[in-house]
Amino acid sequence: MKQFRNRVAVVTGGASGVGKALAKAFLSEGMKVVIADVEEPALKAATEELGGEVMGVVTDVSNAESVMALADQVFETHSACHILCNNAGVAAPNLNLWETEPSDFKWVHGVNVGGVAHGVQAFVPRMLESGEEGLVMNTSSGDGGVSPLAQQVVYASSKAAVSIMTECLDAQLVGRNTNLRAAIFYPSGGMLATGIWTTKRNRPKQLARKKEVDAAQETTFEDFMAGAKKAGWELPVQDLDELAQFALEGIRNQDFVIMIGREMMETQLTDRAKKLARGECPIELQQMGLS
């Protein structure tokens, strides 16, 4: 997709972080933007901050009916959707797999994986029916899609699923000779100051953990960076607006993988493949302590 002006973009998880930065970038190109988010106060604040042709719709992406209602409102208002960004995501505490609870997977996979599936199911049939050029961009993570971190098993497994789902989706769209394409967006370039660090605030009561975890497992971005600095780590921080502009260029270039520094994937994935071919676990032991 080369031209954005007067076209319609929908961004889930659009009230903050990467989602809001994407919405801002789309607006700067003259697009009509719909941001969806489960946090109503944050959604209202974001629409007021962004201005322009932006509409906010309260949406729980883990609920298929809620996402269908979002699609209904988008097509009733704009009669089209040209770019769908399935971006909403949450994370669970970093634990050994045997210490996780069923609710950890129900919540995280419900949002991260179910949210993508629900978005595709609600929007793609109508996008196909329009016959117009369009894109479904799903937000994954290098943690899962490329090189999973062992202690982030719930989150990493959900993002691995998003990457595979997107590969399958794009192959299907191309194979059916449609005017739609799919892309995987890997937020990258450095540490990201987003709401993913504090997603516990949105965890439904019915999916709450029965056993509390150590507070150190649910650190904020600021606390993590302070701890890293104290430990002597100099970690780069990626500006979210610059990341969103990079994503726009990836869309213009019709890239399937949109990721800063994606050339590094070749070495990482080749190393993983070699270890798997030897019958070895590809995760390095030093990754165990990362969060």
For each residue, the residues with C-beta under 8 A, 3 or more apart:
1: 4 7 82 83 133 134 135 251 252 254
2: 252
3: 7
4: 1 7 9 26 29 30 31 248
5: 29 30 31
6: 30 31 32
7: 1 3 4 31 32 80 82 83
8: 31 32 33 34 74 78 80 81 82 83
9: 4 22 23 26 31 32 33 34 81 82 83 84 85
10: 33 34 35 36 70 74 81 83 84 85 123
11: 14 19 22 23 26 33 34 35 36 85 87
12: 19 36 37 59 61 70 85 86 87 88 115 119
13: 16 17 18 19 36 37 61 87 88 89 139
14: 11 19 20 22 23 33 34 35 36 37 43 46 56 85 87
15: 19 20 35 37 39 42 43 45 46 56
16: 13 19 20 37 39 42 46 194 195
17: 13 20 21 192 193 194 195 196 240
18: 13 21 22 87 139 187 192 194 240 243 244
19: 11 12 13 14 15 16 22 23 35 37 85 87 88
20: 14 15 16 17 23 24 35 46 50 240
21: 17 18 24 25 240 241 243 244
22: 9 11 14 18 19 25 26 85 87 244 247
23: 9 11 14 19 20 26 27 33 35 46 50 54
24: 20 21 27 28 50 241 244
25: 21 22 28 29 241 244 245 247 248
26: 4 9 11 22 23 29 31 33 83 248
27: 23 24 30 31 33 50 51 52 53 54
28: 24 25
29: 4 5 25 26 248
30: 4 5 6 27
31: 4 5 6 7 8 9 26 27 53 83
32: 6 7 8 9 53 54 78
33: 8 9 10 11 14 23 26 27 50 52 53 54 55
34: 8 9 10 11 14 54 55 56 57 70 73 74 77 78
35: 10 11 14 15 19 20 23 43 46 47 50 54 55 56 57
36: 10 11 12 13 14 43 56 57 58 59 61 70 88
37: 12 13 14 15 16 19 40 42 43 46 56 58 59 88
38: 58 59 60 61 88 202
39: 15 16 42 43 202
40: 37 43 44 58
41: 44 45
42: 15 16 37 39 45 46
43: 14 15 35 36 37 39 40 46 47 56 57 58
44: 40 41 47 48 56
45: 15 41 42 48 49
46: 14 15 16 20 23 35 37 42 43 49 50 56
47: 35 43 44 50 54 55 56
48: 44 45 51
49: 45 46
50: 20 23 24 27 33 35 46 47 54
51: 27 48 54
52: 27 33
53: 27 31 32 33
54: 23 27 32 33 34 35 47 50 51
55: 33 34 35 47 73 77
56: 14 15 34 35 36 37 43 44 46 47
57: 34 35 36 43 69 70 73 74
58: 36 37 38 40 43
59: 12 36 37 38 66 67 69 70
60: 38 63 66 67
61: 12 13 36 38 66 67 86 88 111 114 115 118 119
62: 107 110 111 114 115 118
63: 60 66 67 118
64: 67 68 114 118 121 122
65: 68 69
66: 59 60 61 63 69 70
67: 59 60 61 63 64 70 71 115 118 119 121 122
68: 64 65 71 72 118 121 122
69: 57 59 65 66 72 73
70: 10 12 34 36 57 59 66 67 73 74 122
71: 67 68 74 75 81 122 123 126
72: 68 69 75 76
73: 34 55 57 69 70 76 77
74: 8 10 34 57 70 71 77 78 81 123
75: 71 72 78 79 80 81 126
76: 72 73 79
77: 34 55 73 74
78: 8 32 34 74 75 81
79: 75 76
80: 7 8 75 130 132
81: 8 9 10 71 74 75 78 84 123 126 127 134
82: 1 7 8 9 127 132 133 134 135
83: 1 7 8 9 10 26 31 134 135 137 251
84: 9 10 81 119 120 123 124 127 134 135 136 137
85: 9 10 11 12 14 19 22 137 138 139 185
86: 12 61 115 116 119 120 136 137 138 139
87: 11 12 13 14 18 19 22 137 138 139 185
88: 12 13 19 36 37 38 61 111 112 115
89: 13 111 112 115 139 141 158 159 196 199
90: 107 108 111 112 196 199 202 203
91: 108 152 154 155 196 197 199
92: 95 100 104 105 107 108 154 155
93: 104 209 213 217 218
94: 151 152 217 291
95: 92 99 100 104 151 153 154 213 217
96: 99 100 151 153
97: 100 153
98:
99: 95 96
100: 92 95 96 97 104 105 153 154
101: 104 209 210 211
102: 105 106
103: 106 107 207 208 209 210
104: 92 93 95 100 101 107 108 154 209
105: 92 100 102 108 109 154
106: 102 103 109 110 207
107: 62 90 92 103 104 110 111 203 204 207
108: 90 91 92 104 105 111 112 154 155 158
109: 105 106 112 113 114 154 157 158 161
110: 62 106 107 113 114 115 207
111: 61 62 88 89 90 107 108 114 115
112: 88 89 90 108 109 115 116 155 158 159 161 162
113: 109 110 116 117 158 161 162 165
114: 61 62 64 109 110 111 117 118
115: 12 61 62 67 86 88 89 110 111 112 118 119
116: 86 112 113 119 120 138 162 165 166
117: 113 114 120 121 165
118: 61 62 63 64 67 68 114 115 121 122
119: 12 61 67 84 86 115 116 122 123 136
120: 84 86 116 117 123 124 136 169
121: 64 67 68 117 118 124 125
122: 64 67 68 70 71 118 119
123: 10 71 74 81 84 119 120 126 127 136
124: 84 120 121 127 128 136 180
125: 121 128 129
126: 71 75 81 123 129 130
127: 81 82 84 123 124 130 132 134 136 180
128: 124 125 131 178 180
129: 125 126
130: 80 126 127 134
131: 128 179
132: 80 82 127 179
133: 1 82 179 180
134: 1 81 82 83 84 127 130 179 180 181
135: 1 82 83 84 180 181 182 183 251
136: 84 86 119 120 123 124 127 166 169 180 181 182 183
137: 83 84 85 86 87 182 183 184 185 247 251 258
138: 85 86 87 116 162 165 166 169 182 183 184 185
139: 13 18 85 86 87 89 162 185 186 187
140: 144 145 159 162 163 166 184 185 186
141: 89 144 145 155 156 159 162 186 187
142: 145 146 147 186 188 259
143: 146 147 148 149 152 155 156 159
144: 140 141 148 152 155 156 157 158 159 160 161 162 163
145: 140 141 142 159 160 162 163 184 186
146: 142 143 186 265 268 269
147: 142 143 268 272 283 287
148: 143 144 152 153 156 157 160 283
149: 143 152 156 283 287 290 291
150: 153 283 287 288
151: 94 95 96 287 288 289 290 291
152: 91 94 143 144 148 149 155 156 291
153: 95 96 97 100 148 150 156 157
154: 91 92 95 100 104 105 108 109 157 158
155: 91 92 108 112 141 143 144 152 158 159
156: 141 143 144 148 149 152 153 159 160
157: 109 144 148 153 154 160 161
158: 89 108 109 112 113 144 154 155 161 162
159: 89 112 140 141 143 144 145 155 156 162 163
160: 144 145 148 156 157 163 164
161: 109 112 113 144 157 158 164 165
162: 112 113 116 138 139 140 141 144 145 158 159 165 166 184
163: 140 144 145 159 160 166 167 184
164: 160 161 167 168
165: 113 116 117 138 161 162 168 169
166: 116 136 138 140 162 163 169 170 182 183 184
167: 163 164 170 171 184
168: 164 165 171 172
169: 120 136 138 165 166 172 173 182
170: 166 167 173 174 181 182 183 256
171: 167 168 174 175
172: 168 169 175 176
173: 169 170 176 178 180 181 182
174: 170 171 177 178 181
175: 171 172
176: 172 173
177: 174
178: 128 173 174
179: 131 132 133 134
180: 124 127 128 133 134 135 136 173
181: 134 135 136 170 173 174 254 256
182: 135 136 137 138 166 169 170 173 256
183: 135 136 137 138 166 170 250 251 255 256 257 258
184: 137 138 140 145 162 163 166 167 256 257 258 259
185: 85 87 137 138 139 140 247 250 258 259
186: 139 140 141 142 145 146 257 258 259 262
187: 18 139 141 192 194 238 243
188: 142 238 243 259 260 261 262
189: 236 238 242 243 246 260 261
190: 235 236 237 238
191: 221 224 225 235 236 237 238
192: 17 18 187 196 221 237 238 240 243
193: 17 197 221 237 240
194: 16 17 18 187 197 221 240
195: 16 17 198 199
196: 17 89 90 91 192 199
197: 91 193 194 219 220 221 224
198: 195 201 218 220
199: 89 90 91 195 196 202 203
200: 203 218
201: 198
202: 38 39 90 199
203: 90 107 199 200 207 208
204: 107 207 208
205: 208
206:
207: 103 106 107 110 203 204
208: 103 203 204 205
209: 93 101 103 104 212 213
210: 101 103
211: 101
212: 209
213: 93 95 209 217 218
214: 217
215: 218 219
216: 219
217: 93 94 95 213 214 291
218: 93 198 200 213 215
219: 197 215 216 223 224 227 291
220: 197 198 223 224
221: 191 192 193 194 197 224 225
222: 225 226
223: 219 220 226 227
224: 191 197 219 220 221 227 228 291
225: 191 221 222 228 229 235 237
226: 222 223 229 230
227: 219 223 224 230 231
228: 224 225 231 233 235
229: 225 226 232 233 234
230: 226 227
231: 227 228
232: 229
233: 228 229
234: 229
235: 190 191 225 228
236: 189 190 191
237: 190 191 192 193 225
238: 187 188 189 190 191 192 242 243 260
239: 242 243
240: 17 18 20 21 192 193 194 243 244
241: 21 24 25 244 245
242: 189 238 239 245 246
243: 18 21 187 188 189 192 238 239 240 246 247 260
244: 18 21 22 24 25 240 241 247 248
245: 25 241 242 248 249
246: 189 242 243 249 250 258 260
247: 22 25 137 185 243 244 250 251 258
248: 4 25 26 29 244 245 251 252
249: 245 246 252 253
250: 183 185 246 247 253 255 258
251: 1 83 135 137 183 247 248 254 255 258
252: 1 2 248 249
253: 249 250
254: 1 181 251
255: 183 250 251 258
256: 170 181 182 183 184
257: 183 184 186 262 265
258: 137 183 184 185 186 246 247 250 251 255 262
259: 142 184 185 186 188 262 265
260: 188 189 238 243 246
261: 188 189 264
262: 186 188 257 258 259 265
263: 266
264: 261 267 268
265: 146 257 259 262 268 269
266: 263 269 270
267: 264 270 271
268: 146 147 264 265 271 272
269: 146 265 266 272 273
270: 266 267 273 274
271: 267 268 274 275 282
272: 147 268 269 275 276 282
273: 269 270 276 277
274: 270 271 277 278
275: 271 272 278 280 281 282
276: 272 273 279 280 282
277: 273 274
278: 274 275
279: 276
280: 275 276
281: 275
282: 271 272 275 276
283: 147 148 149 150 287
284: 287
285: 288
286: 289 290
287: 147 149 150 151 283 284 290
288: 150 151 285
289: 151 286
290: 149 151 286 287
291: 94 149 151 152 217 219 224
